[in-house]
Amino acid sequence: MPDTTQHQQDVHLPLYYRENSFPGDSLFHTELPGKQSGMVGDDVPYSFRGDDVMTALLLLNLVLAVVATSFSRDSIVKQVRSFLYTIRSENQETHGSLLLQLLSMQTCLLLAVAYHIYVVHFQQPTFTIDAPYLLVLIYFAVFTAFFLLRITAYSIVNNVFFDSKKNQQWIKGLIFITAMEGVAILPAVILQVYSGLSIQTVVYYFVFILVLAKILTFYKAWLIFFRQISIFLQIILYLCALELIPLLSLWGILASITNVLKVTF
């Protein structure tokens, strides 16, 4: 009977079975189960501060606001005077109209950024779109469409009840209010993104700017359309139909879009 003990001692594993990534290391033992050392850390939350695209957009808005107020100071002062006082023969100049339109687009962009910050802070959702600037672009499209539809609705209604001159004065005043809203909220957005300004403070500031803009809109509508009529109920119905109801609809549309883009678990 053959000696199997001697045969089993002569069996050796091939070299490629015995080699590892650390040959000759006495501290490496493949037969021991490995385990993770330390503690698992939390991922660093996303912020606009570290996003190059959003930083470039906010910097562009800041440069646009500075250039606009520097080179068109006289035009803005004239707009303020024509806004606050009644001008019997208003000269319909086109100088500065392009600037106000650009600032109005800036307002839409800043509102989109502010709404995104608001949603992320209070709801903390997980979106189906990874790039936050694409979400800001969607919100920007919504605000821009709302602004254009608002002007269109005012033009249709005012052309029915008032003359074209008053309608032009009102559209210019409306664009001016929208443009100045953007200039007013720009510092709050930049301070919140880069200085960590409290989101509650920003919300209160936005509410104040919104209420002030509505008061100025009410005053401008009274100055142009209802100063000689003095029918308070008609002014309220006019502004509710073309200001408050569209504003509530805008908030509902933004909330619906946010719910569609959120990941539901």
Salt bridges, closest charged atoms under 4 A:
GLU31 OE2 - HIS29 ND1 3.27
GLU90 OE2 - LYS172 NZ 3.82
GLU243 OE2 - ARG150 NH2 2.67
GLU243 OE1 - LYS214 NZ 2.46
